[in-house]
């Protein structure tokens, strides 16, 4: 084997290894990250949540908004969990805060549930707001939920009365 043959063989092997390596990083082979919901569709869902009097419709909207909010704050799926602490939460780059929409809609779902006589469900939704939004950005919604929970537990409170919560 001459030097020229060895060089060609080395070049062919290098190209083969390079092409094989590229297949490992082929973007079409990866699982696509979940698509985030558009701002307009979230806003329409939020408006529907605020205007509907149907408990199931409002509950469904709250759940969908929560799922949309979760997709906006989850780190990229290709970042290893061990590096999460080095990745800062990116600011919301939309005209609305998806988590605020979800929190507000969940409060509305609690109000609608209470109106329908579903007190336990309303209370669960209020506790969900308290537990799901510990960040200072959502203090308003947590405070509203806590006030309403206190009202629900107040002795002599009428179960059929809608307790005061600020309009959101």
N, C-alpha and C positions, 0 to 999 in steps of 0.2 A: 504494500500500500504506500502510495506516494503521499507527499504532503498535501497535494491538491485534493486527493480522494479523502483523506482524513478531515480536511477542512470542510469539504462538502458534506460528509457524513455528520460532522459536528453541527453544521448549520441546519441540516435536516432534523437532527434530533432536538436541537434547540427550538426550532420552529414547532415541532410536534409537542414539546413540553409546554411551550408558550401557548399554543392553541388549546391544549388540554387544560391548562391553568385558567385561561379565559373562560372556559366553559363553567368552571366552578363559580365564577362571578357574574355569569350571564343574568341580567336583570329579568329576563322573561321566565327564568326558572324560579325566581323568588315569589313568595306569596305576596300579593298586593296588600298594601296597608289599607285599612278601612277608610273609605272616602268620608271626608267630613261633610256634614250637611251644609248647604248654602245658607247664607245669612237670610236671604229672603224667605226660604222655606221655613227656617226656624222662627222668623218673625211672624209669618202667617200662622204657624202652629201655635205660637204664643197668643196671638190675637184671638184665635179660635178658642183657646183655653180660657181666656178672660171673658169671652162673650157667651159661651155655652152654659146652659143650665143642666145639661145631662151629666150625671156623675161619671158614667163609664167613658164618655167622650173626654171629659176633663182629666180623668185618671190616665187615659191613654196618651193624651197630649203631654202630661207631666212626665210620664215614663219616656216618651220619645225625646223630649227636650233634655232629660237627664242623660240619656244615651248619647245625644249629640254633644252635650257639654263634655262628657267624658272623652270623646274622641278628639276634642280640641286641646286637652291638657295632657294626654298620654304621650310619653316620650317616643321617639321613633322606634319601631319594632326591631331595627337592626343594631340598636345600642345595647350592649350587654348590661344586665341588671347591676353588675358590680360597678359600672360607671355612672349609674343614676345620680349618685350624690354629687358628681361633677357637672351635671347638666342642669342649668338653671331653667326654671319655668319661663317660657317665652310669653311676652305680653299678648293679650288678645288683640289680633290685628283686624278686627271687624268693627262695624259700627255699633254692635251690641255685644254684651258679655253673655255668652251662652249659659254660663252657670247662674247668672242673675235671672235670666229668663226661666231656667229650670226651677230655681228656688221660688220665684214669684208664682209660677204655675202650680207648684206643689202646694203653696199656701192657698191658692184658689181651689185646688182639688179638695183640701181640707174643709174649706168653707162650703163647697158644694156638697161634700159628703155629710157635713153636719146638717145642712138644710134638708137633706133626704133622710135624716134620722139615723145616719150611720156614724154614731159618735165614736165607736172604737176605731173605725177606719180613719176618721178625722184625726184622732189623737195619734195614731201611728204615723200619719203623714206629717204631723207637726213635730213629732220626735225625730222623724227622718230629716227634716230641715235642720234641726238643732245639731244632729250628729254629722250630717253630710257637708256642712258649710262652716267649718271652724275658722277659716281664714277671715282676717279683719275686713276684707272687701265685702263680706256678706253679713256683717253685724246687724244691719237693718232687718233682714229676713229672719235671722235667728232670734232677735229681740221680739219681733212680731209673734213668732211661734211660741216663745216662752210666755208671753203675756196671755196668749190664747189658752195655752195649757193650764196656766194658773186659773183662768176663768172657768175652764171645764171642771177643775177640781174644787172650786169654791163651794162651800156648803150652801145649799139652798138655791144654787144656780138652776134655772129652768133649762131642761135639755132641748126644748124646741126653739129656744131663742138663739139667733145668730149673734155670737159675741163680737164685740167691736174689734175690728182690725182695720188699720189704715188702708185706704185704697192704694193699690200698687200700680 
